[in-house]
């Protein structure tokens, strides 16, 4: 989740709320967190980077919690009907997939308040491969660069090597890639989400891998060699790290200051 927090005499005040993907687990859901922890009933901006179930398993949960979505941001090159046909190729659609393909055709009006104007200095830049050049959900991922005070986070969804190479044909994409500070590893750190050519341009300070426990060899891709030597300092443990993972660190929070410096807190205290 992405939110601009403003310190005040009466306590911190949160601005508009954005979320990248809507996956949940047995123990945690974004809809419950938004409703009960943040006390909110509106999600201002929802990015869906990938149209697979693990990226949208709590979409219906938002409605069940009484949370409205104002703006949906996705790869705009396919219609709901086209995505439905892609999804049907691997079986019946889940209820969350039905929500998404319907939203592809209903959330088409321009945002009343675009993200870059509504997030108090937090901005985004979006890239995608076009349908039908690609017809698989992974390489149709929406690639999201989030910037605040000069710090850049990259969320590439489940982009695979072919999709990376296609985007690397673009000079504007290569330019943005060169400035990335923190990378969310594509396809949860799986082998097929790694593209060595991308790391000839991108040298992040840290890589974050969001994934379940290792049960496949494809989950063992080592991102340490592509991270800058200094790494980052985790405030919770006061240790320098290069790769953080949800399987080890639990939740991971980045607190970016107005001067561009950022602090990292993790659920893991060890």
Buried (B, 14 or more C-beta within 10 A) or exposed (E): EBBBEEEEEEEEEEBBBBBBBBBBEEEEBBBBBBBEEBEBEEBBBBBBBBBBBBBBBBBBBBEEBEBEBBBBBBBEBBBBEBBBEBBEEEEEBBEBBBBBBEBBEEBEEEBEBBBEEBBEEBBBBBBBBEBEEBEBBBBBBBBBBBBBEEBBBBBBBBBBBBBBBBBBEEEEBBEBBEBBBBBBBBBBBBBBBBBEEBBEBBBBBBBBBBBEEEEEEBBEBEBEEBBEEEBBBBBBBEEEBBBBBBBBBEEBEBEBEEEEEBBBBBEBEE
